[in-house]
Structures are given as C-alpha cells and as structure tokens.
Amino acid sequence: MRKTWTLATICGLLAVTSACSGGGGTVSSPSLSPEGNTNANGADGANEDRQRFTITMFDSVSRDAPPLDGRGVQMINERFNVDLKPQFVPSTDYTEKLSAEFASGEIADVIGLPDANANFYNWAKQGAFLPLNDFIEEFDTFQNVPQAAWDALSIDGQIYGIPRYFPHKYVRTPVIRKDWLDNLGLEMPTNYEELLEVAIAFTFDDPDGNGANDTYGLVPGAGSNSINPEYAFGPYWDHSAWYHENEEGKLIPGFVSDGYKELITWLHEAHKAGAVHPDFATFSATDALNEFYAGKVGIFTDQPYNRGQANYETLSNLAPEAEIVAIPPFEAPDGSKGYTASSGFYQLTAISSRLASEPDKVRRILEMLDFARIWHDLEDRNPDNEDFDWFMGYEGEGYTMEDGVVVNEPESRGLQPRNYLSERPWAPNDEANRSSETYRIPLQKNVAASLETMHAEHDHYINPIHRVYSENYMANHTRLYREAYVTQVQMISGQVPISQWEQMVQTYLNNGGAAIIEEVNEVMQANNIGREWMGIQ
C-alpha cells in the first residue's frame, strides 16, 4: 500500500514546533557547548574516534533562510563530527529549483521534498534515492512512524523517504467569529441552511458594529488552483476525500461526487445572496486569509498546530474583542459526522543513492535526523533538558522563556540547530501536541484550544487515497481536477449553471477519470483498503 495526498493548501503555513516550560541555563564561550561540557555530541566523547563526513543538504524554507554558516550549523558540526553544507531555496521557487537540481545529476546527500508527488515517485523509480529499509530499524524515532506512512513512501517494498510529522486530526477546519454571532444574537450553525443565514447576517447586519457596510460572511479564495477554504463540514462534502461510491460500488474522488455538488450549489446560493466576498474568484488562499484576519470576514478555517502569531496579533489589534471558535462538523445525509483526517505527514526527506557505498555516512545522516525528531513532552521543554536546550540553541542564545513559553530567535539568525534540521518531533498522538499551551497571543491560544477540543470530540475519516499509489492517479489527477475546478468556480459565480454538473463529471470520466477510478479501486481491493473512520480516543 502506498499513498498520495494533496495538502498544498497548507503548504507554506507550517513552521517547526514552538515549545514551552521554564528553567535556566548558560552558554559557554567560545565553545558551542554548555558550561563544563566541551564535547556536546551526547556520545561520551565518541566523536574523537569517528570519521568526519562532509554532508550536503538541499531543502526549502518558507521564511528568511538562515545563514549557511550560522551558529546552528557549527553546533551540528561539533556534536555529530560532520561538515554540514546546507542550501536553502524559498518554498515558492522550490519545485522548479529541485527539478533543476535533479536534471543536473548532482543532487545533494540529503534532499527535502514537499510531498509524495509524481516527482518523488519518478525520481525514486529512476534510482535517485537510496532505499532505507535496512537502516530504519536502527533509530528510535523512526519506530513511531505508522506503517501507512512508510507504505506511502515505498515502491515495491523499498522505502525511499522519511516522512515529516503532521497531525492526523489537526487539519484546517471551519471557524467562526463568535463575537459577531453574539452581537447579532445568533446561534452556532449546525447545518448548511443555518450557515447561510449566518453568512447573510454577517454581510448585511453590521456584525462588528462599526456602522459601515464592509463585512462578508465567506471568502472562498479560488485564485490558486483550488477553492480554499471550501467550507466542507465533513468528508461527505470534501473535494479531496474518496468517500462516495458510483453506481458500480467503486469509490470516486470527492470533487465529482453528489456531495460536492451540494456544496458548490450552496456556495452558489451564498454568492447569489451577496454573502460571498466579490473578489473570491481572483483571491488566493493567502488573500482570503488576510481578509479574515483583517476583520472583514466572519467564517473561515484554521488549525491548532504550528501557526505563526502575526495574523492573530493583527486581528487582536484591530478588534480586541474578537473571539474565534471552531464550528463542529455537520451531520451528513448518510448520518456520518466528522472531519477528514490528514495523511499523517507533511513533507519528507530522501537520501541520495550515491551514498549506497557509504553506509557509515548514511547512518551519520540518519543519526542527525533521528535527534531532530525526538519528542519532548511539554513539561520537558526547558533548559534543564540538555537535548532540548541544545537543539534550541541554548536558553539566552537561541531562545528565551517568557511566561513559561519558548520564544525563539528569528530563523534568519541561524542560532539554533533546529533551523537547519527540518525534521519535526513525531508526537505519540495528536493530543500530545497541546499547541494551545505553546502560544502567547490570547486570541491564538483560545482558537487553538477551541479547535483541539472540537477535534477531540469527533471522529475523523481516514481518506483511503492517502494509502494508495496509482501511477495513473499521480500522472493525471491534478490536471483533471483543475479542469473541473474551473467549471465549479464558474458555477459558484453563476457563469455556468449547476445543471451542467453531470456534463462536467462526464468530461472528467471521458478524459481519463474513469481509468483513474478503475486503477485506484483495484489497488484498494488488492490491499483491503476501504472507507474507515478514526474514532474518538
């Protein structure tokens, strides 16, 4: 079993997890180790007996890149007895630069990849990546990865990538301005009919009380090759979920299902009523996000895990009374109720096949990655924890503690080893993240806590396409989805009537969709994969 997934909506929104707790610590000078410890390799001085390796690394960065010779690199070099040579490319240009890197034939030892997409599988099949099966059992943190994630990065039983952690449950789901609900005397919507009434009221009834006609209920940004957010309140309406069956009993992609037709019809009605931002068709996901945090939109989506604080600061300054809470999933016509789970990882790391004859160097690389993936409970994220303190660049140097929360120095300064090792600690379960307790902005803490509570109280659908590798799907799905998506945006705005839905579906089937559905279902059947829910723990 292998998996493909489409979490591009959240690409660029992730950062390395912040942490919290208290304590004190010192940093010696000129050594990069704590006082009294001149060898911080954690291996009882074993570095002096180990060969030194030069390791090249090629990865993306969503913020300002750290300096290539920053203090964090020096700390890594000292601890692991390596000469790390990183290269970072902005995430917006990464796919193009990565393709050029592979075309040159001179790929780095360690390669970060944005997802398990067609490029990854093609490069793996062409022999660019080293199979890692023989090494994985040697490192503790890799044992925390579920088998489904390894399967997603495998071809014919050979594992070619190391998944980077992302929670199953904490995907972006709908949220609402509760203070606007309270101002207008409205209740939390529990279905799409009620949601439309709220969206209309948010647009025309001055929910922020400023006396101006300057708010909207919804802003489904559609200018980035997808509708984001799409306001799907469960897998029944989710464009990416393989949840519905066709007449032959085979699962089909959500964006050609009757459930998604219901959602597009609802968005059309909301647009017709004036409750949708008029610029939605040209707005990117970022544009839509900015409108929400500028206080202009009342219903949006958010996630509790790993969010920057700038947007919350902006809205808090503009509207100190703002309160954002999670909207629970709606009950679907088939009786189901819950949100779609993520694939369980986001981004991955591969190692060049050139290192096949250098197993010791491979192990040194994996040792570094393994260290970066160590999970520390919230109570252990403090300067008294030597591993955590080192990885964060030592208190007073790479970070400080403020009100029990870790405050990191900017990544652009490169003061922390974590700025250069892009792995994320693999949590034992989603609830262990306790993200709301790591934030300092009250608005951010509260919305994260609301989302954490909501997700803990509902089931999550395990999207079966996450567990399937289909060459046909990988090669043609994105193209066919985008062709349908253009028509669906026109349906929302009224340029194309909803009555043409069946024609759009038939076009998808005729242009290759039928073959994709056939192949994907064959893989599912061969591996006993079907519809499955992740229950409340």
DOPA-988004 format. One line per field, with one value per residue (C-alpha): x, y, z. Coordinates in nm, 4 decimals, m for minus. Each point is the difference from the previous one (the first is absolute). Layout:
N
px	(X/...) $
py	(Y/...) $
pz	(Z/...) $
END
This chain:
537
px	(0.0000/0.1206/m0.1510/m0.0377/m0.1494/m0.0809/0.0764/0.1289/m0.2500/0.1962/0.3441/0.1982/m0.2132/0.2117/0.2990/0.2031/m0.1950/0.0423/0.0316/m0.0537/0.1038/0.2423/0.3488/0.3419/0.3218/0.3292/0.2123/0.3740/0.2307/0.1682/m0.1188/m0.3389/m0.0747/m0.1511/0.2368/0.2186/m0.0715/0.2488/m0.1388/m0.3733/m0.0349/m0.1987/0.2119/0.2485/0.2762/m0.0361/0.0455/0.3751/m0.0090/m0.2463/0.0675/m0.1030/m0.2432/m0.0846/m0.3771/m0.1813/m0.3670/m0.2618/m0.3302/m0.2737/m0.0701/m0.3239/0.1552/0.3334/0.2689/0.2593/0.3619/0.1762/0.2753/m0.2138/0.0589/m0.2531/0.2108/0.3101/m0.1818/m0.1111/0.3519/0.1444/m0.2556/m0.0115/0.3558/m0.1141/0.0509/m0.3589/m0.0454/m0.3657/m0.1724/m0.3439/m0.2467/m0.3210/m0.2997/m0.1632/0.2863/0.0874/m0.1683/0.1715/0.3405/m0.0348/m0.0749/0.3071/0.2073/m0.1033/0.0463/0.3600/0.0712/0.1793/m0.2578/0.0869/0.0527/m0.3187/m0.3016/m0.3177/m0.3121/m0.3327/m0.2183/m0.0353/m0.0902/0.0713/0.3503/0.0915/m0.1184/0.1566/0.3367/m0.0152/m0.0755/0.2867/0.2385/0.0652/m0.0754/0.1530/m0.2279/m0.0092/m0.1555/0.3259/0.0595/m0.3389/m0.0021/0.3220/m0.1513/m0.2547/m0.2129/m0.0654/m0.1850/m0.2715/m0.0974/m0.3134/0.0378/m0.2417/0.2422/0.2901/m0.2243/m0.0686/0.3698/0.0647/0.0269/m0.0035/0.0700/0.3007/m0.0265/0.1451/m0.0961/m0.0370/m0.3316/m0.0076/m0.2664/m0.3387/m0.3070/m0.2791/m0.2783/0.1244/m0.0744/m0.1536/m0.3700/m0.2688/0.0040/m0.2307/0.0046/m0.1988/0.0006/m0.1867/m0.2507/m0.0522/m0.0303/m0.2814/m0.1650/0.0700/0.0704/0.2819/m0.1088/m0.0518/m0.0752/0.0456/m0.3419/0.0806/0.3501/m0.1438/m0.2239/0.3024/0.2121/m0.2700/m0.0330/0.3778/m0.0124/m0.2942/m0.0692/0.3201/0.1354/0.3019/m0.2159/0.2100/m0.2927/0.1617/m0.1018/0.3447/m0.0320/m0.0771/m0.1022/0.2330/0.3132/0.0650/0.3225/0.0053/0.3020/0.2567/m0.1156/m0.2374/m0.2873/0.1625/m0.1668/m0.2783/m0.2156/m0.0355/m0.1476/0.0908/0.1276/m0.3473/0.0643/0.3813/0.1416/0.3129/m0.1649/m0.0681/m0.3205/m0.2877/m0.0610/m0.1146/m0.2724/0.2475/0.0869/0.3449/0.1334/0.0360/0.1819/m0.2048/0.0094/m0.2252/m0.2363/m0.3591/0.1187/0.2350/m0.2750/m0.2060/0.2841/0.0548/m0.3754/0.0043/0.2943/m0.1907/m0.3017/0.2243/0.1601/m0.3404/m0.1116/0.3075/0.1566/0.3186/0.2839/m0.0316/0.3722/m0.0001/0.0716/0.3294/0.0972/0.2742/m0.0173/0.2330/m0.2220/m0.2998/0.1915/0.1037/m0.3618/m0.1069/0.2748/m0.0652/m0.3433/m0.1940/m0.1313/m0.1857/0.0378/0.3320/0.2234/0.2890/0.2139/0.1417/0.3434/0.3107/m0.1378/0.1847/m0.1295/0.0042/m0.3588/m0.1362/0.1886/m0.1476/m0.3583/0.0484/0.1210/m0.2840/m0.2723/0.1064/m0.3404/0.0370/m0.0797/0.0523/m0.1323/m0.0141/m0.3168/m0.0777/m0.0555/m0.3493/m0.1970/0.0041/m0.3063/0.1395/0.0219/0.3787/0.1514/0.3669/0.2820/0.2479/0.3342/0.3302/0.2445/0.1930/0.3149/0.1031/0.3231/0.2699/0.3744/0.1864/0.3654/0.1973/0.0666/0.3614/0.0513/m0.0778/0.3686/0.0303/m0.2239/0.1856/m0.0732/m0.3642/m0.0188/0.1526/m0.2642/m0.2772/0.1467/m0.0377/m0.3546/m0.0891/0.1147/m0.2113/m0.3085/0.0220/m0.3309/0.0129/m0.3125/m0.1012/0.1290/0.3408/0.0503/0.2237/0.3688/0.0390/m0.0553/0.3447/m0.1125/m0.2808/0.2157/0.2711/m0.2414/m0.1503/0.3422/0.0171/m0.2123/0.1166/0.1546/m0.2435/m0.3115/m0.1372/m0.2796/m0.2833/m0.2951/0.0849/0.0061/0.3027/0.0711/0.2368/0.2511/m0.0796/0.0903/0.1878/0.2653/0.0764/0.0682/m0.1740/0.0830/m0.3720/0.0303/0.2000/m0.1514/m0.3497/m0.1384/m0.2871/m0.0395/m0.2417/m0.2748/m0.1324/m0.3514/m0.1565/m0.1194/0.3588/0.0812/m0.1993/0.0616/m0.2293/0.2327/0.2991/m0.1446/0.0285/m0.2687/m0.3294/m0.2080/0.2284/m0.0012/m0.3782/m0.0719/0.2547/m0.1590/m0.3449/0.1194/0.1830/m0.3131/m0.2230/0.2285/0.0293/m0.3786/m0.0541/0.0995/0.2268/m0.0262/0.3137/0.0117/0.0874/0.1811/0.2687/0.0874/0.0066/0.2725/m0.1390/0.2186/m0.3055/m0.1262/0.3397/0.0379/m0.3481/m0.1982/0.1175/m0.0683/m0.3500/m0.0824/0.1010/m0.2124/m0.3030/0.0926/m0.0172/m0.3566/m0.0920/0.1222/m0.2140/m0.2942/0.0469/m0.0020/m0.2917/0.1927/m0.0747/m0.3297/0.0070/m0.2035/0.3244/0.1466/m0.0623/0.1602/0.3100/0.0173/m0.0316/0.2819/0.2174/m0.0807/0.0560/0.3351/0.1579/m0.1941/m0.1696/0.3391/0.1258/m0.3033/0.0456/0.3697/m0.0328/m0.2797/0.2012/0.2844/m0.2440/m0.1552/0.3376/0.1100/m0.3325/m0.0348/m0.3406/m0.1931/0.1175/m0.0458/0.2448/m0.2090/0.0172/0.2941) $
py	(0.0000/0.3427/0.3413/0.3248/0.3117/0.3646/0.2266/0.2884/0.2332/m0.0062/0.0053/0.3006/0.0322/m0.2411/0.0761/m0.2017/m0.0539/0.2585/m0.1309/0.1158/m0.0405/0.1695/m0.0226/0.1524/m0.0690/0.1451/m0.0128/m0.0209/0.2003/m0.0515/m0.3639/m0.0771/m0.2394/0.0635/0.1011/m0.2832/m0.2136/0.0474/m0.2914/0.0277/m0.3003/m0.1902/m0.3063/0.0019/0.1519/m0.2469/0.2678/m0.0107/m0.3577/0.0600/0.0869/0.3530/0.0221/0.2890/0.0014/0.2096/0.0870/0.1547/0.1137/0.2606/0.2806/0.1944/0.2943/0.1809/m0.2649/m0.0360/0.0772/m0.2990/0.0168/0.1051/m0.0919/m0.2831/m0.1631/0.0293/m0.1680/m0.2846/m0.0422/m0.0189/m0.2393/m0.2465/0.0434/0.1076/0.2879/0.0904/0.2036/0.1028/0.1727/0.1555/0.1093/0.1985/m0.2327/0.2037/m0.0895/m0.3383/m0.2335/0.1690/0.0093/m0.3592/m0.1180/0.1858/m0.1647/m0.3448/0.0905/0.0950/m0.3476/0.1472/m0.0326/0.0635/m0.2756/0.0994/0.1265/0.1493/m0.0561/0.1830/m0.3097/m0.3522/0.1201/m0.1228/0.1490/m0.1972/m0.3306/0.0621/0.0911/m0.2987/m0.2379/0.1524/m0.0915/0.3467/m0.0937/m0.2544/m0.2788/0.0378/m0.3263/m0.1327/0.3132/0.0935/m0.2609/0.1443/0.3336/0.0452/0.2839/m0.1801/m0.2676/0.2561/0.0357/m0.2000/m0.2624/0.1844/0.2934/m0.2282/m0.1659/0.3412/0.0450/m0.3503/m0.1552/m0.3793/m0.0229/0.2353/0.3129/0.3070/0.2817/0.0962/0.1700/0.3209/0.0127/0.1681/m0.0801/m0.2159/0.2008/0.3560/0.0947/0.3359/m0.0074/0.2729/0.2665/0.2932/0.3414/m0.0814/0.3647/0.0755/m0.2758/0.1486/0.3548/m0.1098/m0.2402/m0.3032/m0.3617/m0.2227/m0.1434/m0.3770/m0.0475/0.1771/0.1651/0.1636/0.0855/0.1895/0.2020/0.0889/0.0875/0.2349/0.1650/0.0421/0.1789/0.2363/0.0452/0.1799/m0.2782/0.2056/0.3007/0.2567/0.1384/m0.0840/m0.2528/m0.1611/m0.3644/m0.3325/m0.3402/m0.2055/0.0342/m0.3264/0.1049/m0.1620/0.1571/m0.2689/m0.3055/m0.1050/0.1360/0.0824/m0.0061/m0.2053/m0.0202/m0.3786/m0.1083/m0.3664/m0.2512/m0.0162/0.3479/m0.0152/0.0322/m0.2004/m0.2879/m0.3291/m0.0543/m0.0397/m0.3016/m0.0123/m0.2288/m0.2869/0.0346/0.1448/0.2938/0.3230/0.3310/0.2485/0.2793/m0.1953/m0.1323/0.0967/0.1180/0.2545/0.1054/0.0870/0.2161/0.1810/0.0600/0.1427/0.2288/0.1149/0.0873/0.1842/0.1939/0.0800/0.1326/0.2274/m0.1827/m0.0948/0.2484/0.1397/m0.0554/m0.3683/m0.1231/0.1925/m0.0314/m0.2469/m0.1962/0.2601/0.2861/m0.1706/m0.0554/0.3649/0.1135/m0.2147/0.1226/0.3573/m0.0383/0.0054/m0.3602/m0.1960/m0.3662/m0.1562/m0.2998/m0.0470/m0.2686/m0.0289/m0.1334/0.2043/0.3388/0.3315/0.2749/0.3022/m0.0410/m0.0307/0.3091/0.1900/m0.0956/0.0525/0.3548/0.0736/m0.1643/m0.0658/m0.1556/m0.2576/m0.3589/m0.2879/m0.3487/m0.3303/m0.1039/m0.3684/m0.2224/m0.0230/m0.3226/m0.1242/m0.1417/m0.3507/0.0568/0.0378/0.2816/0.0952/0.1609/m0.1529/m0.0945/0.1009/m0.2534/0.0167/0.1571/0.3097/0.0245/m0.2659/m0.0563/m0.2194/m0.1019/m0.0150/m0.3451/0.1122/m0.0927/m0.3676/m0.0841/0.2209/m0.1586/0.1733/0.3387/m0.0966/m0.0981/0.3327/0.1845/m0.2095/0.0554/0.3758/m0.0360/m0.2373/0.2532/0.2747/m0.2248/m0.0717/0.0755/0.2045/0.0332/0.3564/m0.0260/m0.1097/0.2887/0.2073/0.0848/m0.2838/m0.2461/m0.0089/m0.1426/0.2517/0.2903/m0.0889/m0.0443/0.3427/0.1658/0.0376/0.2319/0.3574/m0.0620/m0.1782/0.0567/0.1522/m0.0986/0.2495/m0.0845/m0.3682/0.0049/m0.0400/0.3076/m0.0814/0.2297/0.0622/m0.2904/0.2460/0.0279/m0.3728/m0.0301/m0.3343/m0.3460/m0.0379/0.2777/m0.2450/m0.3398/0.0190/m0.3131/0.0412/m0.1913/m0.2900/0.0303/m0.3205/0.1261/0.3244/0.1001/m0.0079/0.3126/0.2280/0.2800/0.2458/m0.0055/0.1047/0.3266/0.3421/0.2037/m0.0506/m0.0107/m0.2654/m0.2063/0.0091/m0.0950/m0.2836/m0.1287/0.0154/m0.1984/m0.2562/m0.0589/m0.0289/m0.2494/m0.2085/m0.0328/m0.1232/m0.2850/0.0517/m0.1692/m0.1794/0.1006/m0.3234/0.1845/0.0813/m0.3688/m0.0640/0.0349/0.0117/0.1100/0.1083/0.2075/0.1589/0.0870/0.1335/0.0845/0.3596/0.0891/m0.1464/0.1552/0.3456/m0.0320/m0.0793/0.2669/0.2769/m0.1005/m0.0217/0.3544/0.1187/m0.1848/0.1820/0.3385/m0.0934/0.0059/m0.3702/m0.1503/m0.2760/m0.2060/m0.0655/m0.1977/m0.3392/0.1250/0.1070/m0.3426/m0.1777/0.2126/m0.1058/m0.3664/0.0188/0.1831/m0.2641/0.0129/m0.3351/m0.1686/0.1656/m0.1190/m0.3517/m0.0188/0.1573/m0.2393/m0.2978/0.1023/0.0511/m0.3407/m0.1738/0.1513/m0.0199/0.3788/0.1605/0.2640/0.0228/0.2416/0.0919/m0.0124/0.2239/m0.1000) $
pz	(0.0000/m0.0878/0.0292/m0.1832/0.1498/m0.0786/0.2908/m0.2065/0.1778/0.2978/m0.1683/0.1192/0.3178/0.2072/0.2215/0.2516/0.3208/0.2716/0.3534/0.3526/0.3641/0.2347/0.1387/m0.0364/m0.1811/m0.1104/m0.3114/0.0141/m0.2210/m0.2346/0.0055/m0.1548/0.2847/0.3449/0.2781/0.1154/m0.3072/m0.2802/m0.2026/m0.0582/m0.2263/0.2593/m0.0645/0.2881/m0.2036/m0.2855/m0.2642/0.0341/m0.1306/m0.2827/m0.3604/m0.0945/m0.2930/m0.2301/m0.0486/m0.2599/0.0493/m0.2305/0.1530/m0.0167/0.2442/0.0388/0.1834/m0.0228/m0.0375/0.2762/m0.0891/m0.1513/0.2626/0.2950/0.3610/m0.0297/m0.2721/0.2151/0.2880/m0.2268/m0.1356/0.3495/0.1402/m0.2886/m0.1341/m0.3455/m0.2397/m0.0893/m0.3175/m0.0294/m0.2885/0.0437/m0.2665/0.0608/m0.0003/m0.2784/m0.2363/0.1416/m0.2475/m0.2938/0.1715/0.1165/m0.3522/m0.1247/0.2734/m0.1169/m0.3655/0.0758/0.1346/0.3028/0.2752/0.3628/0.2558/0.1840/m0.1948/0.1411/m0.2086/0.0288/m0.0221/m0.1339/m0.3470/m0.3516/0.0072/0.3108/m0.1440/m0.3408/0.1500/0.2348/m0.2885/m0.1978/0.2818/0.1438/0.3613/0.2336/0.1309/0.3775/0.1199/0.1441/0.2085/0.1442/0.2760/0.1439/0.1102/0.2770/m0.1366/m0.3269/0.1979/0.0810/m0.3664/m0.0891/m0.2690/m0.2283/m0.0167/m0.0949/m0.2581/m0.1505/m0.0730/m0.1299/m0.3435/m0.0261/0.3708/m0.0028/0.2155/m0.1704/0.2363/0.3647/0.0775/0.2031/0.2677/m0.0350/0.2143/m0.1387/0.1616/0.0106/m0.3598/m0.0896/0.0820/0.0166/0.2696/0.0662/0.1668/0.3124/0.1038/m0.3242/0.0787/0.3452/m0.1339/m0.2317/0.2431/m0.2193/0.0944/m0.1216/m0.3380/m0.0079/m0.3713/m0.3324/0.0112/0.3321/m0.1200/m0.2982/0.2308/0.2129/m0.3037/m0.1294/0.3414/0.0233/m0.3353/0.0449/0.3731/0.1078/0.2268/0.1114/0.0879/m0.1836/m0.1969/m0.3359/m0.2642/m0.0135/0.1109/m0.1679/0.1184/m0.2186/m0.2103/m0.1892/m0.1692/m0.3429/m0.1658/0.0851/m0.1982/0.2770/0.2064/0.3327/0.2391/m0.1507/0.3171/0.0011/0.3326/m0.0396/m0.2573/m0.1563/m0.1463/m0.0245/m0.3539/0.0900/0.1875/m0.1764/0.1941/m0.2488/m0.2215/m0.3614/m0.1306/m0.0165/0.3681/m0.0675/0.1986/m0.1960/0.0625/0.1966/m0.2551/m0.2407/0.2696/0.0762/0.3409/m0.1511/m0.2396/0.3093/0.1316/m0.3323/m0.0199/0.3529/m0.0823/m0.3099/0.2147/0.2466/m0.2863/m0.1486/0.3396/0.0168/0.2945/m0.1905/m0.0400/m0.3553/m0.0715/0.0951/m0.3546/m0.0173/0.3665/0.0877/0.3227/0.1529/m0.1171/0.1586/0.3237/0.0128/m0.0394/0.2934/0.2311/m0.1103/0.1583/m0.3277/m0.0068/0.2646/m0.1035/m0.0973/0.0839/0.2411/0.1618/0.3513/m0.0937/m0.0753/m0.0985/m0.0117/0.2240/m0.2343/m0.1253/0.3514/0.1081/m0.2947/0.0798/0.3737/m0.0648/m0.2416/0.2085/0.3605/0.0666/m0.2803/0.0970/m0.2444/0.0705/m0.1869/m0.1825/0.0626/m0.3050/m0.1452/m0.0118/m0.3586/m0.1803/0.0529/0.3764/0.0185/0.2051/0.0171/m0.1944/m0.2448/0.1535/m0.1586/m0.1409/0.3282/m0.1397/m0.1929/m0.2013/m0.0003/m0.0085/m0.2483/m0.0216/m0.3231/m0.1455/m0.0479/0.3652/m0.0581/0.0493/0.3121/0.2669/0.2837/m0.1524/m0.0457/0.3657/0.1034/m0.2010/0.1507/0.3460/m0.0541/m0.1288/0.2819/0.2572/m0.1573/0.0201/0.3735/0.1708/0.3206/0.2109/0.0756/0.3563/m0.1294/m0.2410/0.2187/0.0487/0.2510/m0.2826/m0.1593/m0.3350/m0.0370/0.1154/m0.2523/m0.2902/0.0720/0.0146/0.3795/0.2088/m0.0249/m0.3413/m0.2302/0.2081/0.3178/0.2363/0.0404/0.2246/m0.0296/m0.3810/m0.2260/m0.2110/m0.2841/m0.1577/m0.3696/m0.2259/m0.2203/0.2714/m0.0145/0.3721/0.0482/m0.1369/m0.0688/m0.2614/m0.2124/0.0811/m0.1470/0.1645/0.2464/0.3287/m0.0515/0.2599/0.1612/m0.0819/m0.1200/0.3447/0.1316/m0.2029/0.2344/m0.2481/0.1752/0.3008/m0.2115/m0.1318/0.1618/m0.1804/0.1931/m0.3197/m0.1472/0.3200/0.0165/m0.3606/0.0191/0.3209/m0.1578/m0.3020/0.2160/0.2064/m0.3069/m0.1738/0.3158/0.0115/m0.3569/m0.2282/m0.3010/m0.3370/m0.1185/m0.3652/m0.1864/m0.2806/0.2575/0.0030/m0.3734/m0.2576/m0.3527/m0.2899/m0.1969/0.2927/0.0522/m0.3675/m0.0762/0.3127/0.0422/m0.3619/0.0067/0.3346/m0.1197/m0.3115/0.2152/0.2531/m0.2640/m0.0798/0.3684/0.0687/m0.2909/0.1514/0.3291/m0.1726/m0.2267/m0.3273/m0.0515/0.1213/0.2609/m0.2461/m0.1909/0.2899/m0.1614/m0.3220/0.1971/0.1666/m0.3334/m0.1431/0.2938/m0.0587/m0.3762/0.0354/0.2204/0.3254/m0.0592/m0.0376/0.3196/0.1947/m0.1360/0.0855/0.3460/0.0957/m0.1232/0.2322/0.2867/m0.0529/m0.0266/0.3292/0.1844/0.0175/0.0343/0.1857/0.3596/0.2889/0.2751/0.3158/0.3040/0.2203) $
END
